[in-house]
């Protein structure tokens, strides 16, 4: 209701004694009769109705101003309340309204019936300054039956307890600030006279305004509150009927000059500021005439992109919703060309980067062909954005096939089954039949739409019916589907490891059962051991993965050898088809080679046992489980790597040929010779049901530990006073080992000098490096020291002579990069002598034959020649 308001409030309460007692009121229609007993000392008095409920008479409230009393002591005055909304109010009497010191006395309550249905003025959901989320309903007058009010969130009822003051403000607390579509139902709500409450616009259901930002109306330190354009701001200090104004901040350039004023309302404690149509600028918020806060309106930057605007009804609508703020609640909807909602994700949350990736399967959500848009709604602000048009057309008939008609691998390996797809992203593969004793269906999805899925089937898990363990895909973009019609299942698994032989393969489009599109054959060959060989590398070499192995091979730093120096690495190369599944060594993954749960020491076994223990001594056994393993799963090859000076050993006191930590510890020594044996254990000797072979299959190799030694090709070493003077030699440490060659002047040589170089032992166990002696004098002497690896250093004398006899060798030596440093140690006066130099070149041709071992790598099914180039050539993509 609207009243005429005086310029201000007249405060009439004072310290004087009460002038009126027994103040009562009786309402009748548009009149309230006020009765009171007066002190008899006043000539006039004013009766009034306290419509704002503040306990005082305020200008503008219904009254009878200064009614003449004479000497009467009883007041009986009628107050016109025709403009007052229905409700319960307090009546009062004040003497001499012109004198603030006179008494203002209030009495009983009176209920006014305006004969009209109460109306809902506003419904706001917001957080109070203390953080409590509330729903405030502002009615035109007091209502009853607040328990019949029902709040709904997205058409679902929300429990709440409603309380009201005697003016028509009803408040309910909620557990949190609710987003989405909020409505209150007022169907059964009445006022005190039994009149039904009318909702906003006369409807029994009223939409609730959700204010996601709150400004505290209590004046204090003025700060700035951020609000995204489209959000509603609640301004409150929990007091009814307070004036509020919002205006552009004059201190900010380019503001829109916006100004708006109003009040919370007679039955409301909250004022709302809708930023939807406001500029992204700063606004001053005044409450009760004082600026209490600034609100900075920012651009939310809500956006939506769709990856593919033309898809089929067998695909998905994929894209990304984003905004300038993270962790906001949004909703992603698919709208048809009439704007009607076909699908909704419901409330989802943007991640910390302000993004949400959606994937809407149009088949699963039963979205028909046609034109659609993707709508993203920010639930807090109500801001929404739509994508460009997405056209869904009927998919052409799809087909699936195998990229090869025969898929072959060994029993125990992981089979790669290539499936090609045309006009479809989903196909189902069937492996085996009931008659063949193994039957599995697996549905695959081409996640990146490249027309291919490589299905991986682990034959070592044929006894398992857990599809997540048995099946995988080669490309992480693809997937195996485990829900839906005829999805992945294993109908028949085997009791023992699946037999070798030929098995049927079928593929069909989609998930549904039916005739196969195409067929192929899965050939399971017998497992076996093809080769066991020992190799060596420098003790400092690192073999973390297959790339390290290949790099060492290319650099000739990994060589086959049967004599391995202490401190160097032993690399046992095992070529054994059938281990890929057991060891988890598909491709070049780091395998669980020595895990007993995989079958190690049961289905397969590696032992390295001494063959020359000496009289009355038990042979030594190496603890190979301490070694690291690098796998080349595509080529069925495994590299067991350990350092000779770090591996543990025991004496085989129980003569069982198997490492046992309870046996006496042993130390490796020079000339210890070892037999390396790798065995696939046959069915009769395997305690589990996972034998890879019917009968034992074994391959062996051997090697001997030796003490590392270096040697120079000459002693003394003669050089001329010129550049490129060679110092060379041999070493039995592993190729790739770095050696340091140091040349230091000795004797009476002046000036003194020091030269050093780093050289790498070549694949032929030789080393060679050049030094610059052009600044040295004829007759100078020096000492050459060669050190590196675990070998003792070796020394040789050297001389600077007029000419050096050279010998051509047929053995090719590899010269490594050297670093030469010359240090002048003593400076003395020297007498210059002129010597006529006669260079006498004597060439002696001598051929030396050096036995060399040819390194080999790779896989050959029968007779295996391990050649470096072969390893690289046979690697499959």
C-alpha positions, 0 to 999 in steps of 0.5 A: 500500500502507498502512503503519503509520507511527511518529510521525517519522523517525529520522535515523541517518546521522552522521559515524561510520565505516561499520559495515557493508559488502558489504550485499546482499539477496535477495528470496524471496516475502514475505521479503528476506534481507539480508547484510552484513559488520560491523566487529565492534564492535557488539552489534546491528544492524538490517537494513531495506528503504528503501521510501520511497527517501530513503537513510535508515532511517525508522521504519515501513520493513520491518526487524529491529530491533537483531538480537543479534550477540554477537561475530559479524561477519556479518549474515544477517537476513530482513526481512518484506516481505509488505506491500510493493508490488512493485518495486525497492528498496535494502536497508540496515543500521544499528547501534544504532537508538537512537543517531543517531550510529551508521552507516547503510549502504546497499547493493544493490538488490532487486526484490520481486514481490508477485505482484499486477498493478500498478495505476494510482493516478492520472492528472493533467495539469497545468502545473508551477510553471515552466510546463511542461505534464506528464502524471503517471501514478502506479502502485502499483509500478514498471512497464516498457514505458512506450513502450507508454503512449498518450495520447488527446485527444478520441480522437486520439493525442497523441505524448509520451515517458514517463519514470519513477523507480524507485517507479512515478511516470511523467511525460510532457511535452506541448507545452501544457496540453491540454483536452477528453477525455483518456485513457491506454491501458495495454493493453500496459504491464507491470511488471518481472515481466511482470504486466499493468498495471490501469488505474483501475477495472480498465479498460485505458483511464483518464480523465485529470484535467485541472488547469487551475490550479496552486499552487506548493507551495514556501513563499514569498510567500503570494498568491492564485490564482483558480480558477473553480468547477468547475476542478481545482487542482493542488498540487505542488512536484515532490516525492513523498509530501508532506502537503497540506491545504485549508481555508476561510480563517478571515479570510473571512466566511461561509466554509463551514468546509471542511477536507480533508487528504491527501498527494500519494502515494508515487508522485506529486508532485501533489495535486488540489483539485476546486472543483466542489462548493465555495463561491465563497470563499477557501481556504488551501492547506498543503503539508508543514504550511505554508500556501503559497497561497490559492485564491479560487474564483469563479463562472465565470458560464457561460450560453447564450441561444438567439435563437429557440426555435422554428425550422424545419428550413430555419433555424439555431439562433442564440444566444450563449454567455457567461461572466465570463471572456474568451478561454476554450476552450468547446464548443457542442453540440446535444443531443437529448431523450435527451441524445445529441450531434447536433452539436458546434462542437468547441473554440472561444474566447470573445472578450475580452468573454467571448462567442461567437455561434453559428449552427448551420444545421440543414439543413447539419448534418442535424439532424432535426425534434424537441426539442433543447437547446444545451449549452455546456461550458467545457473548462478547468473542465468546467462546462456549462450547457444552454439551454431546449428548442429545437423544430425543426419542418418548414418550410412550403412556401416561395415566392419572388417579385419585388416588381415585375414590371419592373425598369428602369435604365440601361446601366451603372447598378446595378440593384436587384432586389427579391426577396420570400420567404415561408416561406423565407430562401433564393432563387435569381435567374436573370438572362438566358438563353443566347439573350440572351447573358447568364446568371447565377444568384445565391442570396440569403439573407434574413439578418434574416428580414424577407421581403425581399432587394434584390439589386444587379446592377452592369451595368457589370461584365457582362464580369466573371465574378467574382460578388463584384464583380458582385453585392451586397445592399442590406441588410448583414444579408442575404447572397449564398451562394457555396457549395452546390448551384446557388449563385451563378455567372455562366455567360455574361458579355458581351465588351462592355458589355451591350446595352440591351434586355429580359432575363428574370428568374426566381426560385425557392425555395432553392438547387436547380434547377427550375421558376421560382416567378415571373418578371419583366423586366429592362429596360436602357435607354440611358445618356445625359446629361440636364443639365449646370449650374453652381451656386455656393456660399460658399468656406467651404461644405463639401460632404462628402456629399449631406446637405451639398448638400441642407442648402445647398439648403434654406438657399438657400446653393446657387444656380444662377449663370453669374457666379461670384466669385473665392474662391467654389465652383463646383459642376457638376451632371451628370445622367447615367444610366449612371454609377452602376456605373462610379463606384461611386456607388450611393445617396450613396456618395463616387464614384471619379468621376475614376478612369481605371480606371473609364473616366473620360476614356475612356467619359466625360469632363468638361472645363472650357475657356476660351472667351475666351483673348484674341488669340494666347493658348492657352485655359486648361483646368482640372484637374477631377480635383482637384475633389471629387465628391458623388453622388446615385446614385438620381437619376443626379446628380453634383456636381463641387465646387472652389474658384475660387482653388484649382483648377489650370489650364494653357494648351492648348498642343497644342490638344487640349482636354484637361488635360495637366500638361505644358502651361504653367501658367496663372492664373485672372483676372477675366472668364475665361469657361469652357465646361463640357462633359460627354460620354459617349464613343461606341463608335467613340472608346472604346479599351476595350469599355466604351462606354456609348453608341453615339454621343457624347452631350454636354451643356454649360453656361458661366460667367464668373469675376468679381471679388467686390464689395459695395455698400450701398444708400445712401451716406450711410446715414441712420438715426434715433436709435431701434431697428431701423435697417436697413443693407442692400446687395448683393453678387455673392459667392455666397449663403451667404457671411458678411459683417461689417457694422461701424459706427464713430462718426467726426468729433466724435461723442460718446460714441463707439460701435462696432457690429458684426453678421454677415449672410449674403448671401441667394439674391438677392445682397442683405444686410440687418441692423438696429442699435439707435441709440436711445442715439445723438444727432441729428447723430452721424456714423459710418462703415459698413464691409462685408467678407467673402468674397474681395471688397474691403471697402466703406465708406459714411458715415452720419448720425443724423437726425430722420427717414429717407425710406423706400422700399418695394421689391418685391424681398424681402430676407432679414434674417439674425440679427445680433449688436450690440455697443455700445462707449462709447469716451469719456465726457464731460460733456454739457449736456442739451438739450431738443429738441422732436422733430418726426417727419416721415414721408415715404413714397415708394413706388417699385418696383424690379425685380430680375432673379433666377435661380431655383435648380433641382434634381432629375432630369427625363428630357427638359426639366430644370427644376432646382427646389429643391423638386423635388430633394427630391421626386424622391429615392427611399427 
